[in-house]
Amino acid sequence: MRTSSPFSDNPSVCFEPPVWLRNPHIQTLWPKLFRRRPALPLTSQRINLADGDFIDLTWAVGCKGSVVLILHGLEGNLDSHYALPVMDCLARAGLQPVFMHLRGCSHEPNRSARTYHSGAIEDLEEVLLALYNTDRAVAAALGFSLGGNILLRYLGMRGDRALLKAAMAVSVPFVLADAARRLEQGSSRFYQSYLLARLKRTYKRKLNNSHSSLQVNLNGIRTIRQYDEHITAPLNGFAGADDYYHRCSSIGYLTGITIPTLLLHSLDDPFMYPGTSPRPDQLGPGVRPVILPHGGHVGFVHGTRPWRTAYLVDQLAPAFFSEALSK
């Protein structure tokens, strides 16, 4: 599949997975099951937030160049299949990658009652300001899934005042209500079951370390929407799941994005409907969409043999950032 290129010196983006890799579930699950995680020297940094909570960062050691911040998806962390590989490819391109764990996702429960969520731009902004004030200013950011939604919402709300020069977002659930509904249907319920089990486990761990005023029967929560209605929304100041989804979906903020921003999205993403992808009239002047027929959710795997696969994100991210930050 060839699409309009986000790169001025490259006439097309080519992504043609072989027949055996075109199934959206294979695209989604292959990296998690079979992707090699490179061994990188890493160092940690804790950012203490104004409300008394914290955000943990992980830096690749020995890297110089422009700083690129990476945001993970729902229940993600440094163990996510894309985390270390994308840090490695950015480092090899002469960039300085840093991975941001959202609240409570760094294997240590966060201190406050609130949790991370799809619209938590204040945490992102506080981290960007903290790094700016310590002479480690972030030049660009790369967000996956939920992390991509946070990033796009931040960019759209801040416009020209955004503390970034470039951004890339992969497999973003632009319309949160649609994503929750899609995960309740057909084979996508498998992903809902997996994510819901992790969310419940994280919430239980949080309860063991802090008090919660919520009266919740976790066993009665059977969908992501119910989890958001009874836990995510009340803990983070929303009136309910509908209010949370309406206020935090990035689709309504894309027109405000002015910095160079690459969107990588697949129409067969099992977390979303094909119509979830934004229309041209919903995009701001800085947004460059690469919307492909295949790719699954944070997959985009190609290769001629099962033991010789490659990942489009690893190719696009360093090329896009290197171009965008050189201007």
C-alpha positions as CSV (number, residue, x, y, z in Angstrom):
1,M,0.0,0.0,0.0
2,R,1.4,3.4,-1.0
3,T,0.1,6.6,0.6
4,S,1.0,10.3,0.4
5,S,4.3,10.6,2.2
6,P,4.9,12.6,5.3
7,F,8.4,13.2,4.1
8,S,9.3,15.8,1.5
9,D,12.2,13.8,0.0
10,N,10.3,10.5,-0.2
11,P,7.5,10.0,-2.7
12,S,5.7,7.3,-0.8
13,V,5.3,5.3,2.3
14,C,5.4,1.6,1.4
15,F,3.8,-0.9,3.7
16,E,2.8,-4.2,2.1
17,P,2.6,-7.0,4.6
18,P,2.5,-10.5,3.0
19,V,-0.7,-12.5,3.0
20,W,0.2,-14.4,6.2
21,L,0.6,-11.1,8.1
22,R,-2.5,-9.3,6.9
23,N,-5.0,-10.6,9.5
24,P,-5.5,-7.7,12.0
25,H,-5.2,-10.0,15.0
26,I,-1.9,-11.5,13.8
27,Q,-0.7,-7.9,13.2
28,T,-1.8,-7.0,16.8
29,L,-0.5,-10.1,18.6
30,W,2.6,-11.0,16.6
31,P,4.8,-8.2,18.2
32,K,3.7,-9.1,21.7
33,L,4.4,-12.8,21.2
34,F,7.5,-12.8,19.0
35,R,9.2,-9.4,19.0
36,R,12.8,-9.2,20.2
37,R,13.4,-6.7,22.9
38,P,16.9,-5.2,22.6
39,A,19.1,-4.8,25.7
40,L,19.7,-1.1,26.3
41,P,21.6,0.6,29.1
42,L,18.9,2.6,31.0
43,T,18.6,5.0,33.8
44,S,15.6,6.2,35.8
45,Q,14.4,9.6,36.8
46,R,11.4,10.6,39.0
47,I,9.5,13.8,38.4
48,N,7.6,14.9,41.5
49,L,4.3,16.5,40.5
50,A,2.7,19.6,42.0
51,D,-0.1,17.6,43.6
52,G,2.3,15.3,45.5
53,D,2.3,12.4,43.0
54,F,5.1,11.4,40.7
55,I,5.9,10.3,37.2
56,D,8.8,7.9,36.5
57,L,10.9,8.3,33.4
58,T,13.4,5.9,31.8
59,W,16.3,7.3,29.7
60,A,18.5,5.5,27.3
61,V,22.1,5.9,28.6
62,G,24.8,7.5,26.4
63,C,22.5,9.1,23.9
64,K,22.8,12.7,22.7
65,G,20.8,14.8,20.3
66,S,17.2,15.9,20.4
67,V,15.1,14.5,23.2
68,V,12.1,12.4,22.1
69,L,9.5,11.5,24.8
70,I,7.6,8.2,24.4
71,L,4.1,7.7,25.9
72,H,2.6,4.2,26.3
73,G,-0.9,2.8,25.8
74,L,-3.5,1.5,28.3
75,E,-1.8,-0.5,31.0
76,G,1.5,-0.2,29.2
77,N,5.0,0.2,30.6
78,L,8.6,-0.4,29.6
79,D,7.8,-4.0,29.0
80,S,5.4,-3.2,26.2
81,H,6.5,-4.7,22.9
82,Y,7.2,-1.4,21.3
83,A,9.0,0.4,24.1
84,L,12.6,-0.8,24.0
85,P,12.7,-1.4,20.2
86,V,11.5,2.2,19.5
87,M,14.0,3.6,22.0
88,D,16.7,1.6,20.3
89,C,15.8,2.8,16.8
90,L,15.6,6.4,17.9
91,A,19.0,6.2,19.7
92,R,20.6,4.7,16.6
93,A,19.2,7.7,14.6
94,G,21.1,10.1,16.9
95,L,18.2,11.0,19.0
96,Q,17.8,10.8,22.8
97,P,14.7,8.7,23.8
98,V,13.0,8.9,27.2
99,F,10.1,6.7,28.2
100,M,7.3,8.2,30.3
101,H,5.4,5.9,32.6
102,L,1.9,7.3,33.3
103,R,0.8,7.5,36.9
104,G,0.9,4.1,38.6
105,C,2.4,2.3,35.5
106,S,6.0,2.0,36.6
107,H,5.5,-1.1,38.9
108,E,4.9,1.2,41.8
109,P,1.4,2.5,42.7
110,N,1.0,6.3,42.5
111,R,0.4,8.2,45.7
112,S,-2.8,10.1,44.9
113,A,-6.4,8.8,44.6
114,R,-6.5,9.8,40.9
115,T,-5.2,7.6,38.1
116,Y,-3.9,8.1,34.6
117,H,-6.5,8.4,31.8
118,S,-6.8,9.2,28.1
119,G,-7.0,12.9,28.6
120,A,-4.4,13.6,31.2
121,I,-2.6,16.4,29.4
122,E,-1.7,18.1,32.7
123,D,0.7,15.3,33.6
124,L,2.4,15.5,30.2
125,E,2.7,19.2,30.4
126,E,4.2,19.1,33.9
127,V,6.8,16.6,32.7
128,L,7.6,18.7,29.7
129,L,8.0,21.8,31.8
130,A,10.2,20.0,34.4
131,L,12.6,18.7,31.7
132,Y,12.7,22.1,30.1
133,N,13.6,23.8,33.4
134,T,16.5,21.3,33.9
135,D,18.0,21.9,30.4
136,R,16.7,18.6,29.0
137,A,13.9,20.1,26.9
138,V,11.9,17.6,24.9
139,A,11.9,18.3,21.2
140,A,9.4,15.7,20.1
141,A,7.0,13.1,21.4
142,L,5.8,9.7,20.2
143,G,2.5,8.4,21.7
144,F,1.0,4.9,21.3
145,S,-2.7,4.3,21.6
146,L,-4.0,5.9,24.8
147,G,-0.7,7.8,25.1
148,G,-1.2,9.0,21.5
149,N,-4.6,10.3,22.5
150,I,-3.1,12.3,25.4
151,L,-0.4,13.7,23.1
152,L,-2.9,14.8,20.4
153,R,-5.3,16.3,22.9
154,Y,-2.4,18.3,24.4
155,L,-1.2,19.5,21.0
156,G,-4.7,20.5,19.9
157,M,-5.4,22.4,23.1
158,R,-2.1,24.2,23.3
159,G,-1.7,24.9,19.5
160,D,1.3,27.2,18.9
161,R,2.1,27.2,22.7
162,A,2.8,23.5,22.7
163,L,6.3,22.7,24.2
164,L,7.2,20.4,21.3
165,K,8.5,20.8,17.8
166,A,7.2,17.5,16.3
167,A,5.0,14.6,17.3
168,M,3.9,11.2,16.1
169,A,0.9,9.2,17.3
170,V,0.3,5.5,16.5
171,S,-3.1,3.6,16.6
172,V,-4.9,6.3,18.5
173,P,-8.5,5.7,19.7
174,F,-9.6,9.1,18.4
175,V,-13.2,8.5,19.6
176,L,-13.1,6.9,23.0
177,A,-16.8,5.9,23.1
178,D,-16.4,4.1,19.8
179,A,-13.3,2.3,21.0
180,A,-15.1,1.1,24.2
181,R,-18.1,-0.1,22.1
182,R,-15.8,-1.9,19.6
183,L,-14.1,-3.8,22.3
184,E,-17.4,-5.3,23.3
185,Q,-18.0,-6.8,19.9
186,G,-16.9,-10.0,18.2
187,S,-13.3,-11.2,18.5
188,S,-12.3,-7.8,19.9
189,R,-13.7,-9.0,23.2
190,F,-10.5,-10.9,23.7
191,Y,-8.6,-7.7,24.0
192,Q,-11.2,-6.2,26.4
193,S,-10.8,-9.3,28.7
194,Y,-7.1,-9.0,28.7
195,L,-7.0,-5.2,29.4
196,L,-9.8,-5.4,31.9
197,A,-8.0,-8.1,33.9
198,R,-4.9,-5.8,34.0
199,L,-6.9,-2.8,35.0
200,K,-8.5,-4.6,37.8
201,R,-5.2,-6.0,39.0
202,T,-3.7,-2.5,39.0
203,Y,-6.7,-1.1,40.9
204,K,-6.4,-3.8,43.5
205,R,-2.7,-3.0,44.0
206,K,-3.6,0.6,44.3
207,L,-6.1,-0.2,47.0
208,N,-3.5,-2.1,49.0
209,N,-1.4,1.1,49.1
210,S,-3.9,3.9,49.5
211,H,-7.5,4.5,50.6
212,S,-10.3,4.8,48.1
213,S,-13.7,6.2,48.8
214,L,-15.2,4.3,45.9
215,Q,-17.6,1.5,46.7
216,V,-17.0,-0.8,43.7
217,N,-17.7,-4.5,43.0
218,L,-14.9,-5.4,40.7
219,N,-16.4,-8.7,39.9
220,G,-19.5,-7.0,38.5
221,I,-17.4,-4.9,36.1
222,R,-17.3,-6.8,32.8
223,T,-16.5,-4.1,30.2
224,I,-14.0,-1.3,29.7
225,R,-16.9,1.1,29.6
226,Q,-18.2,-0.1,33.0
227,Y,-14.7,0.3,34.4
228,D,-14.5,3.8,33.2
229,E,-18.0,4.6,34.5
230,H,-17.3,3.3,38.0
231,I,-13.6,3.8,38.5
232,T,-11.8,6.0,35.9
233,A,-14.5,8.7,35.8
234,P,-15.1,9.3,39.5
235,L,-11.4,9.1,40.4
236,N,-10.5,11.8,37.9
237,G,-13.3,14.3,38.2
238,F,-15.7,13.2,35.4
239,A,-19.4,12.9,35.7
240,G,-19.3,9.4,34.2
241,A,-18.0,7.4,31.2
242,D,-19.9,9.5,28.7
243,D,-18.5,12.8,30.1
244,Y,-15.0,11.3,30.2
245,Y,-15.2,10.1,26.6
246,H,-16.7,13.3,25.3
247,R,-14.2,15.6,27.0
248,C,-11.1,13.5,26.4
249,S,-11.5,12.1,22.8
250,S,-8.7,13.6,20.7
251,I,-10.9,13.8,17.5
252,G,-12.2,17.1,18.6
253,Y,-8.8,18.7,19.1
254,L,-7.0,17.7,15.9
255,T,-7.9,20.9,14.1
256,G,-5.8,22.9,16.6
257,I,-2.5,21.0,15.9
258,T,0.0,23.3,14.3
259,I,3.4,21.5,14.7
260,P,4.4,18.7,12.3
261,T,2.5,15.6,13.6
262,L,2.4,12.2,11.9
263,L,-0.6,10.0,12.4
264,L,-0.1,6.2,11.8
265,H,-3.4,4.4,11.7
266,S,-4.8,1.2,10.2
267,L,-8.4,0.7,9.0
268,D,-8.4,-2.9,10.3
269,D,-7.5,-2.0,13.9
270,P,-9.5,-4.4,16.1
271,F,-9.8,-1.7,18.8
272,M,-11.7,0.7,16.6
273,Y,-14.1,1.0,13.7
274,P,-12.8,1.9,10.2
275,G,-14.8,5.1,10.4
276,T,-12.8,6.1,13.5
277,S,-10.0,7.5,11.4
278,P,-10.2,11.3,11.1
279,R,-11.4,13.0,7.9
280,P,-9.2,15.7,6.2
281,D,-11.5,18.5,7.5
282,Q,-10.8,17.3,11.0
283,L,-7.1,17.8,10.8
284,G,-5.1,20.8,11.7
285,P,-2.4,22.3,9.5
286,G,0.4,20.4,11.1
287,V,-1.2,16.9,10.8
288,R,0.1,14.4,8.3
289,P,-2.0,11.2,8.2
290,V,-0.7,7.8,7.1
291,I,-3.8,5.6,7.1
292,L,-3.3,2.1,5.9
293,P,-5.6,-0.8,5.2
294,H,-3.6,-3.3,7.3
295,G,-1.6,-3.0,10.5
296,G,-3.8,-4.0,13.4
297,H,-3.4,-2.2,16.7
298,V,0.2,-1.0,17.2
299,G,1.4,-3.7,14.8
300,F,2.4,-2.6,11.3
301,V,4.6,-5.8,10.9
302,H,6.0,-6.8,7.5
303,G,8.7,-9.2,6.3
304,T,9.2,-12.1,3.9
305,R,9.7,-14.7,6.6
306,P,8.4,-15.2,10.2
307,W,12.0,-15.0,11.5
308,R,12.7,-11.9,9.5
309,T,10.0,-9.4,10.4
310,A,10.3,-5.6,10.5
311,Y,8.2,-2.9,12.0
312,L,7.0,0.2,10.2
313,V,7.0,2.4,13.3
314,D,10.8,1.7,13.8
315,Q,11.3,3.0,10.2
316,L,9.0,6.0,10.2
317,A,9.6,7.4,13.6
318,P,13.4,8.2,13.3
319,A,13.0,9.3,9.7
320,F,10.1,11.7,10.5
321,F,11.7,13.1,13.6
322,S,15.0,13.6,12.0
323,E,13.4,15.5,9.1
324,A,11.0,17.6,11.3
325,L,13.6,18.6,13.8
326,S,16.2,19.6,11.2
327,K,14.1,22.5,10.0
